[in-house]
């Protein structure tokens, strides 16, 4: 893992691990280190993609609808329908109490205060010609003015899920910002040391990772 190699001062070989085993530990902890870092660092450090051209299933008479999310969707960055006064940067799960509020036309989101939920949904549920269900993750949006001729997306950005290192070719680029890989290196190392129950080292490594993020510094 050349782009996010562990610092030399960690000296993992002191635990009797050969290079091959160290690499396996790094490979195993890579996805978790990425997930931790994504929630720590500024969005500008993370690769984002657009899903503005995703399929929209709308209920024009009700002003609601949903957008099919990409298969590699991990986290929403920003979403806005044409007609909304502002973008949505946070989503709720469908089992959240917010979902109950969205089922009521008087308590659901609006053009001024829009709300988005993520849930699994059969996108063929209204197509009688299709027998087998097509269950997909969708982004439900609440809501737009009733009676619009069409619903369209103004902006839609997301963070794609991190692929395991085992899925990369040997010379393939990780496409990670160098600032992010530095943070990930320490978080990955902290996970390895956690396996060996080295609590003090784990805390020091996590502290170093946090110190690399400007918004987390005191």
C-alpha positions as CSV (number, residue, x, y, z in Angstrom):
1,X,0.0,0.0,0.0
2,X,2.5,2.6,-1.2
3,X,0.2,5.5,-1.2
4,X,-0.8,5.1,2.4
5,X,2.2,3.2,3.9
6,X,2.6,2.9,7.6
7,X,5.1,5.2,9.2
8,X,8.5,3.5,9.7
9,X,8.6,4.4,13.4
10,X,5.9,1.9,14.1
11,X,8.3,-1.0,13.8
12,X,5.7,-3.7,13.5
13,X,8.5,-6.3,13.1
14,X,9.0,-6.0,16.8
15,X,5.9,-8.2,17.2
16,X,7.5,-11.0,15.2
17,X,5.5,-10.3,12.0
18,X,7.1,-10.8,8.6
19,X,6.5,-8.4,5.8
20,X,3.8,-10.6,4.2
21,X,1.7,-10.7,7.4
22,X,2.1,-7.0,7.9
23,X,0.8,-6.4,4.4
24,X,-2.2,-8.6,5.1
25,X,-3.1,-6.7,8.2
26,X,-2.8,-3.4,6.3
27,X,-5.0,-4.8,3.5
28,X,-7.6,-6.0,6.0
29,X,-7.8,-2.7,7.9
30,X,-7.9,-0.5,4.8
31,X,-11.7,-0.3,4.3
32,X,-12.3,0.5,8.0
33,X,-9.5,3.1,8.0
34,X,-11.2,4.7,5.0
35,X,-14.6,4.8,6.6
36,X,-13.2,6.3,9.8
37,X,-11.3,9.0,7.9
38,X,-14.3,9.9,5.7
39,X,-16.2,11.1,8.8
40,X,-13.2,13.0,10.0
41,X,-11.8,15.0,7.1
42,X,-13.2,17.8,5.0
43,X,-15.2,16.7,1.9
44,X,-12.7,18.4,-0.3
45,X,-10.2,15.7,0.6
46,X,-12.5,13.0,-0.6
47,X,-13.4,11.9,-4.2
48,X,-17.1,12.6,-5.0
49,X,-19.2,11.7,-7.9
50,X,-22.4,13.0,-9.4
51,X,-25.7,11.0,-9.6
52,X,-27.7,13.8,-11.2
53,X,-28.6,11.6,-14.1
54,X,-30.0,8.8,-12.0
55,X,-33.6,7.6,-12.7
56,X,-36.3,9.5,-11.0
57,X,-39.7,8.0,-10.0
58,X,-42.0,10.8,-9.1
59,X,-45.6,11.3,-7.9
60,X,-46.4,14.6,-9.5
61,X,-49.8,14.8,-7.9
62,X,-48.3,14.4,-4.4
63,X,-45.0,16.4,-5.0
64,X,-42.9,13.5,-3.8
65,X,-40.7,10.8,-5.4
66,X,-37.4,9.0,-5.2
67,X,-34.1,8.7,-7.0
68,X,-32.3,5.4,-7.6
69,X,-28.9,5.5,-5.9
70,X,-25.7,4.3,-7.6
71,X,-24.6,0.8,-6.5
72,X,-21.4,2.2,-5.0
73,X,-23.2,4.8,-3.0
74,X,-21.7,5.3,0.5
75,X,-22.5,8.8,1.8
76,X,-24.5,11.8,0.5
77,X,-22.6,15.0,-0.1
78,X,-25.4,17.3,-1.4
79,X,-28.7,16.8,-3.1
80,X,-31.2,19.4,-4.5
81,X,-34.3,19.1,-6.6
82,X,-35.3,21.9,-9.0
83,X,-37.7,24.1,-7.0
84,X,-36.1,23.7,-3.6
85,X,-34.8,26.7,-1.8
86,X,-31.7,24.9,-0.5
87,X,-29.8,21.6,-0.7
88,X,-30.0,18.6,1.6
89,X,-26.7,17.5,3.1
90,X,-28.0,14.8,5.5
91,X,-30.2,11.8,5.0
92,X,-32.4,9.8,7.4
93,X,-32.9,6.1,7.4
94,X,-36.4,4.9,6.6
95,X,-36.9,3.4,10.1
96,X,-36.2,6.7,11.7
97,X,-39.1,8.6,13.2
98,X,-38.6,11.2,10.5
99,X,-40.0,8.6,8.1
100,X,-43.3,8.7,9.9
101,X,-43.4,12.5,9.6
102,X,-42.8,12.3,5.8
103,X,-45.9,10.0,5.4
104,X,-48.1,12.9,6.5
105,X,-48.6,15.7,4.0
106,X,-48.8,18.3,6.9
107,X,-45.6,17.3,8.6
108,X,-43.3,16.3,5.7
109,X,-40.5,18.3,4.2
110,X,-41.2,21.2,1.8
111,X,-39.6,23.3,-0.8
112,X,-38.3,25.5,2.0
113,X,-37.2,22.7,4.3
114,X,-36.6,19.6,2.2
115,X,-36.0,16.2,3.7
116,X,-34.4,13.0,2.2
117,X,-34.7,9.4,3.3
118,X,-32.7,6.4,2.2
119,X,-34.4,3.0,2.0
120,X,-34.5,-0.2,0.0
121,X,-37.3,-0.2,-2.5
122,X,-38.7,-2.3,-5.3
123,X,-38.4,0.0,-8.3
124,X,-40.6,-2.3,-10.4
125,X,-43.5,-2.2,-7.9
126,X,-45.7,-0.2,-10.2
127,X,-44.8,-2.2,-13.4
128,X,-47.3,-5.0,-13.7
129,X,-45.3,-6.5,-16.7
130,X,-42.3,-7.2,-14.4
131,X,-42.7,-10.3,-12.2
132,X,-39.4,-10.3,-10.2
133,X,-38.7,-7.4,-7.8
134,X,-35.7,-5.1,-8.3
135,X,-34.7,-4.1,-4.9
136,X,-32.4,-1.0,-4.9
137,X,-31.3,1.7,-2.5
138,X,-33.2,4.8,-3.3
139,X,-33.2,8.4,-2.0
140,X,-36.8,9.5,-1.3
141,X,-37.3,13.3,-1.4
142,X,-39.9,15.4,0.4
143,X,-41.2,17.4,-1.2
144,X,-42.1,19.7,-4.2
145,X,-45.1,21.7,-5.1
146,X,-48.0,19.5,-6.2
147,X,-49.0,19.4,-9.8
148,X,-45.6,20.1,-11.4
149,X,-45.3,18.8,-15.0
150,X,-42.0,17.1,-14.1
151,X,-39.4,16.6,-11.4
152,X,-35.8,17.2,-12.1
153,X,-32.5,17.1,-10.1
154,X,-30.5,20.4,-9.8
155,X,-27.5,18.9,-8.0
156,X,-26.6,15.4,-6.6
157,X,-23.2,14.4,-5.3
158,X,-22.1,11.4,-3.3
159,X,-19.1,9.6,-1.9
160,X,-18.5,6.2,-3.5
161,X,-17.7,3.3,-1.3
162,X,-14.1,2.3,-0.9
163,X,-13.0,-0.8,-2.7
164,X,-11.0,-3.4,-0.8
165,X,-7.3,-3.4,-1.7
166,X,-7.6,-6.9,-3.0
167,X,-9.8,-5.6,-5.8
168,X,-7.0,-3.3,-7.1
169,X,-4.5,-4.3,-9.7
170,X,-0.9,-4.1,-8.6
171,X,-0.1,-0.9,-10.4
172,X,-3.6,0.7,-10.1
173,X,-3.9,4.1,-8.5
174,X,-6.0,4.3,-5.3
175,X,-7.4,7.8,-6.4
176,X,-7.0,9.1,-2.9
177,X,-6.0,12.5,-1.8
178,X,-2.5,12.4,-0.2
179,X,-3.9,14.2,2.9
180,X,-6.5,11.4,3.2
181,X,-3.9,8.6,2.9
182,X,-1.8,10.2,5.6
183,X,-4.7,10.1,8.0
184,X,-5.7,6.6,6.9
185,X,-2.1,5.3,7.5
186,X,-2.3,6.2,11.2
187,X,-5.9,4.9,11.5
188,X,-4.9,1.6,9.8
189,X,-1.9,1.3,12.1
190,X,-4.0,2.0,15.2
191,X,-6.3,-0.9,14.2
192,X,-3.4,-3.3,13.8
193,X,-2.0,-2.3,17.2
194,X,-5.5,-2.7,18.7
195,X,-5.3,-6.4,17.6
196,X,-2.2,-6.7,19.8
197,X,-3.9,-4.9,22.7
198,X,-1.4,-2.0,22.6
199,X,-3.8,0.6,23.9
200,X,-1.3,3.4,24.5
201,X,0.0,3.1,21.0
202,X,-3.5,3.0,19.6
203,X,-4.4,6.3,21.3
204,X,-1.2,8.0,20.2
205,X,-1.8,6.9,16.6
206,X,-5.5,8.1,16.6
207,X,-4.4,11.4,18.1
208,X,-1.8,11.9,15.3
209,X,-4.5,11.1,12.7
210,X,-6.8,13.7,14.3
211,X,-4.0,16.3,14.4
212,X,-3.7,16.1,10.6
213,X,-7.2,17.3,10.2
214,X,-7.5,21.1,10.6
215,X,-11.1,21.2,11.8
216,X,-10.3,18.7,14.6
217,X,-7.4,20.6,16.0
218,X,-7.8,22.6,19.3
